[in-house]
Amino acid sequence: MLCLGLAAALTALTRSAAPIASPGEQLSLVVQRMPFEAQNALRGEVSAFDALAKSAARLKSLRAAIRVPQMQPGAS
């Protein structure tokens, strides 16, 4: 019973932890989503304008994150 309880607890903890995608993967997802948001905005959906604006801001920040060279561990 103890093992089953621990397995259930670990499963619950694993599900709540969201995997962290690299900026390149996140950028790809944002770029794929933006045309659908633009179409919905053209149809007059008010929430789509907000979603498109958020995606554009996210796109800008992800592009900046990709351009900044990452410091290598141990480099000075």
N, C-alpha and C positions, 0 to 999 in steps of 0.2 A: 504494500500500500504506500509505503514511503517513497519508493521509486516512481510509482505512478503519479504521486503528488508532485515530486520534483520535476518529472517530465512535463506535467501540465504547466507548472510555473515557468519552466524554461521556454516552453512553446509560447506562452502568453507574453513573456518578455521579448522574445525574438520577433513576434508579430508587430509589437509596438515600435520597435526600432526601425526607422526608415533608412533604406540604403542611401548612401551618399554617392551621387553620380558626379563624374568629373565635369568641369565647366564645358568641355566640348560636347559631352553627351547632353547636358542641360540645354546648351545652345541649339543643338539639333532638334530637341523636342519643342523649344519655343518657336523655331523657324517653321516647323511643320504645323504648329497650331495656329499661327498668325493668319494664314489665308482663310481658315474657317471663321475666325473671329471677324475678319474684314467682310466676308460675305454676310455674316449675320448683322454686322453694323449697316451694311448697305440695304439690308431688308428692313432696317428701322428698329432693330432691337436695342433698347437703351443700354442694357447691361453689357452688350457686346462692345460698345464704345469704351467703357471702363476696362474691360478685359483686354482690348487691343492696346490701350494706353499702358496698362501694366506690363503686357508682353513686350512692348517697345522699350520700356524702361529696363526690363529684365534683360532684353537683348543687348542693350547698351552696356549694362554692367558686366554681363558675361563676356562680351567682346573685349572690354577693358581688362578683365581678369585673365583672359587668354593671352593678351599682348604683354602683360607684365611678366618678365622672366622670373621663374621660381628659384629661390635660393636653394642651392644644393647643401645637404647636411655636411658640416665640416668645412665648408668654403668660407673664406673671410674676405 
